[in-house]
Amino acid sequence: MGRERKKGDRGAATNYISRNQALKKLQLSLPDFRRLCILKGVYPHEPKNKKKVGGGSTANRTYYYVKDIQYLAHEPVLDKFRQFKVFMRRLKKAVGKEDDELATRLSDNEPVLV
């Protein structure tokens, strides 16, 4: 006799991922995630059986296909978002410290989001 398989490790439960899980996986903020989804044409999906996907919970959650999130994880645009986030953080820090020389040098080397 084989081992008993755990509930929720196969079938419909593995095809979907919640929005919060996707945010953690991609290491993005919600506005950046929304922007990326719009740019790449990734939309949320309603699972046929929410109870199986949500581990017994039927609470209102936004679900995405796991394959869509994997596709987003390998996008070059994702790296551009991260570079811009770091740039903005460094620029704000320079402006806060009133370091005009560093701020102008940073703004001259602003990353291109194309």
C-alpha positions in Angstrom: 0.0 0.0 0.0 1.3 3.5 -0.9 1.5 6.6 1.2 -1.6 8.7 1.5 -1.4 11.9 -0.5 -1.9 15.2 1.3 -5.0 17.2 0.5 -4.3 20.2 -1.7 -1.1 19.1 -3.3 -2.5 18.1 -6.7 -5.3 19.1 -9.1 -7.0 22.5 -9.1 -5.4 23.5 -5.8 -2.0 23.7 -7.4 -3.0 25.7 -10.5 -3.8 28.9 -8.6 -1.9 31.3 -6.4 -3.4 34.1 -4.3 -2.4 37.7 -5.0 -0.6 38.0 -1.6 1.4 34.8 -2.4 2.2 36.2 -5.8 3.4 39.5 -4.3 5.8 37.7 -2.0 7.1 35.5 -4.7 7.8 38.4 -7.0 9.0 40.7 -4.2 6.9 43.6 -5.5 4.6 46.1 -3.9 0.9 46.0 -4.9 1.0 49.1 -7.2 4.0 47.7 -9.0 2.4 44.3 -9.3 -0.8 45.9 -10.8 1.3 47.9 -13.2 3.2 44.8 -14.3 0.0 42.7 -14.8 -1.5 45.5 -16.9 1.7 45.7 -19.0 1.9 42.0 -19.6 -1.8 41.2 -19.9 -2.1 38.9 -16.8 -5.5 38.8 -15.3 -7.0 37.3 -12.2 -9.0 34.1 -12.6 -11.9 32.7 -10.6 -11.3 29.0 -9.7 -14.2 26.6 -10.3 -14.0 25.3 -6.7 -12.8 28.1 -4.3 -12.9 25.7 -1.3 -10.3 23.4 -2.8 -8.0 26.2 -3.9 -8.3 28.2 -0.7 -7.7 25.3 1.7 -11.3 25.1 2.8 -11.9 28.9 2.9 -14.4 30.6 0.6 -13.3 34.1 1.5 -13.1 36.6 -1.3 -9.6 36.4 -2.7 -7.9 37.2 -6.0 -6.3 34.2 -7.6 -3.9 34.1 -10.5 -2.6 31.1 -12.5 0.7 29.9 -11.2 2.0 29.7 -14.7 1.2 33.4 -15.2 3.2 34.3 -12.1 6.1 32.2 -13.2 6.0 34.0 -16.5 6.1 37.4 -14.7 9.0 36.2 -12.5 11.2 35.9 -15.6 10.3 39.2 -17.2 13.1 41.7 -17.9 10.7 44.5 -17.0 10.6 43.2 -13.4 14.3 44.0 -13.1 13.7 47.6 -14.5 11.0 48.1 -11.8 13.5 47.1 -9.1 16.2 49.3 -10.5 13.8 52.3 -10.6 12.7 51.6 -7.0 16.4 51.6 -5.8 17.0 54.8 -7.8 14.1 56.6 -6.2 15.2 55.5 -2.7 18.7 56.8 -3.3 17.4 60.0 -4.8 15.1 60.6 -1.8 17.9 60.0 0.6 20.2 62.4 -1.2 17.5 65.1 -1.2 16.7 64.5 2.4 20.4 64.9 3.3 20.5 68.1 1.1 23.4 66.6 -0.9 22.7 68.5 -4.1 25.8 67.2 -5.9 24.8 63.5 -5.4 21.1 64.3 -6.2 22.0 65.9 -9.6 24.4 63.1 -10.4 21.8 60.5 -9.6 19.1 62.3 -11.6 21.4 62.5 -14.6 21.9 58.7 -14.5 18.2 57.9 -14.1 17.4 54.3 -15.3 15.4 54.0 -18.5 12.1 52.1 -18.3 11.9 51.1 -21.9 
